[in-house]
Amino acid sequence: MQVRTQFSIFVVNRPGVLAGITGMLAEAGVNLQALCLADSGEGGVLRCVCDDPEAARKVLDEKHDRWTETEVLVLEMTNHPGGFAAIAKKLGDARVNISYAYATASKQAGTTIAVFKVADMKRAKEILAEA
C-alpha cells in the first residue's frame, strides 16, 4: 500500500484528445500505471497515476492548462473475486468514505492495482495496514 500522486486532467470530449495527452506523457518517458476517464457530457476528467510524478507534472505544466493533483491510496493485490469488495468493506466498516476508486487488472499476472481517493487518508492507511 502506498500513497501516490494522482493527476486529474480536465479534457474536452473530442476524438484524439486522450491520445494527445497520453502521447505527450509517453514522449516524456512517463509510464501510466493506472488511469480512468470519466465523461460528463462535453468534457471529462482523466485521472492517472504515473511512475514519475515530477516528469508528468512538467509535461502538464508545459502542454496542458487544466489539471490538478491529489494524493490517493494505491494497493497492489491479488486479482480474485471479492478482493476489491473486501477492501471497500473494510474502509466502509471503519466509516472511511471512498470518494471514487478505479483499478487495473492482469489475468496473467494475477494482480490488480486499485486506486482509492478517500476522505481520511490516515485512517484508511491504519485500517488497511491491519488487514
N, C-alpha and C positions, 0 to 999 in steps of 0.2 A: 504494500500500500504506500502510495506516495502522494504528496500534494504537488500538483503541477500547474503550470500556466496554461490557460485556455484562451485562445483568441476568438472573439466574436466579431465577424467581418460582415458588415451590412452591405447587401448586394441588391441590384435590380434584377428582376425576373425576366432575363432575356437569354437567348441562345449564345453560348460561348463565354458567358461571364464566369461560370465555375471553372471552366478550362483555363481561362486567363489568369485567375487568381492562383489556382493550384500550380499552373505552369510557372508563374513568377517565383513561387516558393521553391519549386523543383530546380529552376535555373540557379538559385542561390544555394543549392545543396541541402535544402530543408526537407526532411522526411516527415510526412504526415503519419502519425501513429494512430489517430482516431479522428473521425470527423462526422458531422451531422449537418445537413442542410434542411432548414425549416422554411417553408413557404408561407407568406402572409399576403397573398394577392400579387401586387405589383413589385414587391420586394421580398427579401428574405434575410435570414441570418445563417451564415456558415460558421459553425463552431468547430474548432480544431485544436488538437493537442499535437505539438511538434517536438521533434527530438532536439531542436536547437532554438529555444525561445528568443535568444538575442538576435540571431540571424533573421528569424521570422519578423521580429519587431522592426528591424532595419528595413526589410523589404516593404513591409506595410507602411512605415513612415514615408518611404520614398515614393511608393507607387499606388497607394490607396488612401483615401481620405476619411473613411468612416469605419472605424474599428475600435474595440475596447479589449481589455484583458482582465481576467479574474483568476482566482485560484479555484481549482477543482480537485476532487479526490479521485485518483486513478488506481484501480485494483486490477491485478492480473490474477485470474482464477481459472479453474478447470471449466471446460465447456461441457456442461451436462444439464439435463432438465432440472429446473428448480434452483440452479446456482445463483442466478440473478435475483430471483424471488427471495431467496434466503437472506441476501444482503439487504434488500429493500425492507424485509420484515424486521430484521434486527434494528435498522435505523428507525422504522416506524414505531416499533415497540418502545424504543427509547425516546420517542417524541421528537426525533430529529426530522425536520421537513426536508424532503428532496424536491428542489425547485424543478429540476429536469435531470435526465440521465440518458445516456446512449452507450452502445457497446459495439465492439468488433468481434469477430469470431473466426477461428480457423479449425475446421473439422480435422484436417490432417495433423495439426499440432496439438489439438485437444484443449486449446486455451482460448480465453477471451479477455479482452481488455475492456473494463467497464469504467465509465466516467460519470461521476456524480457531482452535481452542483448542490450543495447542502447549505442550510441556513446557519448551522453551527458546526464549523469545521473541527474545532477542538473536541467537542462531544462525539462527533462521528468517528474521529480517529480513536478515541478512547474505547468506544463500543466495538469497533471492528478489530482493534488490537486484542481484545479479549477473546475474539472468536477463533 
